[in-house]
Amino acid sequence: MRIRTIAYYFREAFLSIFRNGWLSLAAAATVAISLVILGCSLLVVVNTDRLADQLESSVEISAFLKDGLEQEEIRELNDKIRFLPGVVEVQFVPKEEALQEMRRSFGSRQDILDGLEDDNPLPDTFRIKTRRADQVVEVARKISSLDGVEDVRYGQGLVERLVVVTRWIRVVGVGAMILVGAAAIFLISTTIRLSVFARRREIGIMKYLGATNWFVRFPFLIEGMVLGLLGSLLAAALVYTGYLSLVEHMARAMPFIPLVSDGQVIFRLLAALVGLGLGIGALGSTISIHRFLNV
């Protein structure tokens, strides 16, 4: 592609942007508003997904052992559990340590447990964590069948509901992002279509003179990408500023709800937002001009 042709594409694109100033402003504003909504949706999904991961990671299986097991038998059990599919962490808690934990949980009322040192009723326990919450039930079932295991507890009923809730949270979040993205594409394509419609005769003349589809399409493609870029940069700035303010406010008001504040995560999200703006502009332009190329 020659330099002169490329210069023509960009000149026509920017002339169209300035010639249709209000339409161009409306298109960029449409992209910005759509991407602000989409960016907020992305941040909600990221934070919700993090919360779901934290809830899932807090789920653990407690395997209570039979009394009188030898150390060798406990080590064998530990190895068998550790190599079960899905298991990521196994912690052995002797009955003495379990009693001390119980004492600490009673705080100033530790005297209630006086007398249990010589006759500790608590069993030795394995605490097991799985890679995902939906693996808990199957891992617990396998552990309960091992020799030496008296009982297995993992919050039956609650874990299953947690898995369903976190799955729906992720599905709804992705669905919301798809809907907002589709709305943004529709809005930008509608706005650019007005610009294309105003130049339909010019496009028809160019086609009759032998211009290829790509020769006609490129200026509009660049125009859509420029408008998408402008809108997405504005949206990224607004989302970044607003989210930082929200993180600071939440840190003071509700520190027990930690929001994602990792700079790399936020930068990748904003970069994706800008890239999406370019893509929306290009796709909107392509959709808008397609019908006018058939002359």
Secondary structure, DSSP 8 states (H G I E B T S, - for coil): --HHHHHHHHHHHHHHHHHTHHHHHHHHHHHHHHHHHHHHHHHHHHHHHHHHHHHHHT--EEEEE-TT--HHHHHHHHHHHHTSTTEEEEEEE-HHHHHHHHHHHHGGGGGGGTT-SSS-----EEEEEESSGGGHHHHHHHHHTSTTEEEEES-TTHHHHHHHHHHHHHHHHHHHHHHHHHHHHHHHHHHHHHHHHHTHHHHHHHHHTT--HHHHHHHHHHHHHHHHHHHHHHHHHHHHHHHHHHHHHHHHH-TTS-----HHHHHHHHHHHHHHHHHHHHHHHHHHHHGGG--
